[in-house]
Amino acid sequence: MTEANIDELNDDLLGEVDYDAPEPGSFPPRIQPGIYDFKFELEDEPFGQTSWEKDGKTFYEVRHKATITVTKEDGSREDITLRFIRANFFYNDAMKKAGMNSSAGDLLRSLGIVIKGGISRSVLEQSLREADGRSHGRASFGWRVKFDGTKTVVSTAPRKKKGEVAWPKDNQGNFLPMATDPKSGQKAYGRENLLRYLLPISPVGASDDANNNGMGQGAASDPFGQAQ
């Protein structure tokens, strides 16, 4: 890159360039990292397959939206819809020993959907279609960005075993607006990322204020339950 000293040029000053600015067209995340209640809605093509990178096995996948109600600085409320969230039925022995469910199983629990015994595709899809636009869940959300040049991943909840880097914080312990690639110095905003589904905590009929953690999320309304 050619550098020029404006003071040495006999010309008008046209402006300045911020070379540390994020890539054009990028924008900051619309929610802060934290726990939020969300309204569940299926995507236009909600069901499909995903593959596991290590061995190429495929697993059934659910694709959905999550609409979160946040409170802005002026006190008004705004609905923010996060799209293309994926939950699947990947499950291995390590997860079983740890008492974990697949992400799709945790989605069902978060939505209050109970399916007894084995889960068939037809019963699952019927239950989720009935929950579409009616059911509310609860989840932990964070930020994540992958820098294409170095393949570095920076996250507010880094997976250290996969080499992910922790999102930078300020002196007060708050996450900075942008992440920095430690290898290239490039800066970028992150994307909202659903980290894990959580069980609902609001009883039936709870008010919005009863489940507000101060970060602007709406409380869960009556969870939809589908017993099979």
N, C-alpha and C positions, 0 to 999 in steps of 0.2 A: 504494500500500500504506500502511495506517495504522500509525504507529509509536506505541508506548506505553512510558513509563518506569515500570518496576515499582515503583521507589522512591516514586513519587508516588501509588501506588494503595494503598488500605487493604484489602489482600486477601492471601490466601495465595499463595506462589510455587508455581506448578504445574509448571514445567519450562522448558526452553529449546528453541529451534528452530535447527537448523543450516541456514541458507539457502544455503550453498555445497555442501550434500550433493548427490550424484548423484540423478537421477530415480528415484523408487521403482520397484522391480522390476529395476533394472539391477544388474549384478554384474561384478567385475573379470575380466580375461582369465585363463584357466586355465594358460597357458604364457607364459614370457618370450620376447621376440623372440630369434631365433637359428636355427641350423640343426639340424634333427631328422630322424631316420629315422622312417618311418611305415608302418603296414600299410595296404595298399590294399583298399578295399571299395566296391563299386558302391552307389549309392543305389537306392531302390525303383523310381524311374523314371529310369534312368541315362542315357538317350540322348534327344536332342532338338535343337532349333534355337535359336540366339541371333542377334540382329540387331546390326549395326554402326550406331551412332547417326548418323554423318555422312551415309551414303547409303542406309540402310535395307536393305543387303544382309544375307542370313542365312547363318549358318555352322553346321556340325554341331558339337554340343556333348556333352561327357561330364561327368556329374555323379557325384561320388564322395565317400566318407568317408576320413578319415585318422586312424588311431589311433596315438597317440604315448605311449610309456612314459616317465614322468618320475620322478625320485627326489625325495621330499619331505624336509623338514628333519630328520625323525626317522629317515631312512635307508630307509624303506619305499618301495615302488614302486607307482605308480598308472597305469592306462591311461586316457588322455583321448582321446575321439573327437570330432574336428571334422567337422561335416557341411556338406553342400551346397557343396562345392568344385567349381568349374567350370573345365574346360579345353576350348578350342575350336580350330578350324582356321582362324581368321582369319590371313591372311598377305598382306603387301603388298610392293611393290618395295623400300621402305626396309629392311624386315626382311631381304629377300633379299640386298641389298648389304652388310648388316652381318653376314651369315653366321648369322642367327638362324633358329630354327624357330618354328612356331606353339606355343601353350601345350600343345595336345594332342600335338604331336610331341615336346615336351620331357617330357611325362608318360610317353609310351612309352619314351623313352630312360632315364628314371629307373627305370622298372620292369624294364628289361632286355628289353623286347619288341622283337624285330626283325622287321619286315615288309618284304620286298624289293620294289622297284618301287613302283608306285602302290598306294595304300591304298584298298581298297573298304570299303564300310560293313559288309558281311557278315563279311569277314575281321577287321576291327577289332573288331566286337562279339564275335565268337567268342573272339578273343585276350584281350579284357578280361574276359569272363565266366570264362575259364579262370584268369585271374589273380586274380579276385575272392576275397578272403580268404586268398590264398596268397602274393601278391607283396608285396615291400617296396620302397619308394622313398625318396627323400631330397629335402628341400626347405628353403627359407628361409622362415621365418614372421615376421610382425610384427603390429602393432596398427594399427587404423584406426577412425576415428569420423567421422560426418557430422552436423553440427548442423543440424537441420531449419529453425530460424528464419532463419539467415543462409546456409545451404548451404555453410558452411565445412567443409573436410575437413582433419583433422589426422591425420598418419600417422608411424610410425617410419621409413618409407622414402618420403618425400614426392615426388610428381612435380611438380617446380617449374614445368614448362611448363603444367600444368593448375591452377596456383595453390594447390596443397596446402601446408599449413603443417606444419613439423617438430614432432614430439612433444617436449614440454618435458623437460629433464633436471635432475637435482640437481647439486650442486657436485662430486660424484665422477664425473659423466658417466653416471649410471644413469637410465633412463627413470622419470619420476614415474608413480604409479599412475593418475592421471587427466589427461586433456587439458583445456586451457582454450581456449574460443573467443575469439580476440583481439578480435572485433567485439562480442560480447555479454557476455563474462565468464562465460558458463555453463560448468560443468565436467561431464565425462562420462567413463565408462570406454570403452575401445575394444573392438572385437571382433577375435578372432584372424583373421589374413589371410594366406593363402599368397601369398608374393611371387613365387617362381620355383622351378621344379623343378630339381634338381641331379642330376648323375650319381652313381651309387653308388660308394663308395670301398672298401667292405669286400670282401675276397676271400671265396670260398666257404669256409664253415666258420669264419669269424672269430668270436671270442668277443664278448660284449656289451661288455666293457671296451675292446675294441680301437678302437671307433668312438665313444667317449663324449667329448664336448667339455666336460664338466663342468657342462652345463646340464640334464642329466637325461634325455636322449633315449636310446631303445634303439637298439642297432646293427642294421643290416640283416641279415636272414637270407639264405639262398640266393635270389638274384633269379630270378624266373620268366622264362624266355626262350622265345619262340614264333617260330621261324623259318618264314617263308612263302616 
